[in-house]
Amino acid sequence: MRVSIGRFDILDPLYGRIVLPSIALDALLTPEMQRLREVRLANNISLVIPGGNNISRYEHSIGVVYLAQIAAENIGIKQDSIEYQAFIIAALTHDVISSPFGHTIEYTLSKKGFKHANISEALFTNEYSHFSEEPLYMGYPPALKKVLPDKVLTLSYEFIQGVGFLGRLISGDIDLDNIDNVFRLSYHMGIPYERGKAEAIVRALRIQNGNLVVDRKDFELLQYWLETRQHLYDKLFLSSSSFLGEAMLSHAAELAVNGGEIEISDWKCVDFQLIEKLLNSKMQEVRTTIKHLMIGDLFSLIGILEVENANPDCITLLLESKEEYEQMLKNLGVDGFLYVIVDLDKSSRELKLVQADSGASVVLGHNASRILVGVIRKTQTWSATTKNQFNKADVNKFGHDIDTWIMDYLCTRLSKLLGRMISHIELDWGILSDTYQDKGISRLF
């Protein structure tokens, strides 16, 4: 039986006390939103970023609602209007389609035909009506359509798709989602930042002649967000242990998907349910990989290659050639795989602004367009085959180690394939540095 709570005050680590509007309370207690308490904001299991491991998308979604309330008041949207209600619901529910461990698993499921937009449309509109009766979380079916007016849900769906200037604030270049994401992760990960910046950025956004405008004096606030974002993503992408955690999880999930053990419908799983599925896999490699991940016994990261100025054709070509290059590793005696992160507009983003006083168009930042290719070895030591081939290679006399030899070998071949500049990337090794191996400290389990 549902209890009427009337008022719901939330204590948030970033913003303090948050009082949600009544329409948000109706949506908050649906299975769609309650499921997000068990889906983490970060996409992996990291040994060196423990704070980032434990932020739920539920916490993040409430934070986005708080920023939406500030934005609505600042822009002048009346609280009794359909636009206000839809804007608040869009802010609250923008992540309800998130699969366990977010984009890491979504990409794997997409190979089976998972389409984020189709599921979102099913939850927010009257299409796919049968979907509303299927269990979503803890045996309960979706309930957003039952507790919210159709007009509100339909308009909120448009906002989540980025339609209109309010949609831009939910899913665009200047979106409340990412503003909260960046500062929330920074807070929990211990990355220094100035408290109150998120709210100040939102208050700097105004509507003028139907356009989103910013005073020139407030450009530095947006620049601060971009710089914090870059610093955050460098930590997420370039910490070797975090990279390995994400790679191992993705590798196990991909094997399970290809083996038919994980289906499209499993997007509804929460994090712990996915881990249980993988631990109970019939495939030994899936079980072993997840067990080692969960006890912190990570694979070895030989290195990461960065493909600069990547475009969609380049990304497609690389992904289609991935198995071919993994076979090259096997031919060199390396028991491993490649893990690819596509960084398009993630670590950095271009903001297109209109200056309030002059009406001039201004561009801040730039869109990231790179691919990171991690070369992963499942074993802690090199095989005899790899050592023998290295000893026969000409590079040996130049003082190369095996890691550098492997990376140079792949770098040369990928450069020819993609026609792009490819370089080795400097890593933030975290707790997993080569010195541990030098001191004879290897796997604990």
C-alpha positions, 0 to 999 in steps of 0.5 A: 500500500502506498503511503501519502508523504505530503512533503519530502525533504532530502539532505543532499551532500552537494546542495544541503536540504532539498524540498521537492515539488509535489509532482516530483514526489509522485514520480519519485516513488515509482519503480522507475525511480526507485530502481535508480537507487541500485544503479551507480552513476559511475560506469565501473568498479574502481579500487582507487576511486571508492567515493565514485563507486557509491553514487547512485543515479537516484542521488544524481537525479534529485540533484538535477531536479534541484538545479531545474528548480533554480533554472525555472525560477531564474528563467521565469517559468510559472510553477502551475504551468505544464512546462514547469511540471514537465521540466521538473519530471524530465530532470528527475527521470532523465536516467530511468533507462540507464542500464546497470553500470551505465554506458559500459553495458549499454554499448554491449547490449546495443550489439543485440539491438538495444535502443535507448530511445525505444525503451524511453519512448515506451516508458513516457508515451502510449506506444508499446502499451504492453511494456507497461505491464511487464515487471521492471523492478522488484516484480513491479511494473512501470508506474510513471504513466499511472501517476503523471498526466499524459501531457506532462509525460509527453512534454517531459519526454520531448525535453529529455530528447533535447527539444526546445531551450528547456530541452537544451537544459536537460540534454544539450551542450549546457545541460543540468544533467552534466553540471550536476554530474561533474560537480557531484563526482568531483565531490565524492572523488575528492577532486578540489572544486569550489562549492556553490559553482553548480548553482551559480552556473545555472543562475547565470543562464537566462532567456532573451528573445527566446534564446538562452543567453549568458552575460559576458561576466559569467563566461568564467563560470562556464569555463570553470565547469569545462575545466573541472569536467576535463580534470574529472574525466582525465581521472576517470579515463586515465587511472589504470585501475579504473580503466582495468575495472571497466575493461574487465566488466565490459569483457565479461559482459560482452562474452555473456551477451555473445553467449546468449546469457544476457539479453536485451531485457536485462537492461532492467537489472540493477548493478548487483543483479548483473554481477550475480548473473555474470558470477553464475555464467556457464562460461568459466572465463566470464566467472573468473574475470568477474571474481578477479574484478570483485576481489581487486585482482586486476588484469595487467594494462600494457598501455593505452593508445590515443587516436586523435581527431576521430570521426564516426567512420574512424570509430566504426572501422576500429570497432569492426577491426577489433577482433583482428587486432586481438588476434595479432596479440594472440599471435604474439603470445599475449593472452589479452584483448583490446578495450575501446573508449570512444570519447566524443564530447565527453572529456571536453565539450563545445558550448555555443552561447549568446552574449546577453548584452551584445547578442553576439555568438560566442564559442567556449571549449571544444568537442573531444574527438578521440578514441582510447584503445587499452591493451589488456593482458589477462596474465601477470607475466609474459608467455614464453612465446612473447619473450622469444619473439621480443628477443628476436625483434630488432627493437631489443637493442634499443633498450625497449621493454616488452610493453613498449614493443607491443604498444609500438607494434599495435600503434604502427598497424592501427595508424595505417588502418585508420590514417590517424595520428596515434600516440601512447598516452600518459597514465595516472597509475594509481595504486597499480604501478610497475614498481609493485611488480619490480618489488616482487609483489604480485597477485594476492589471490 
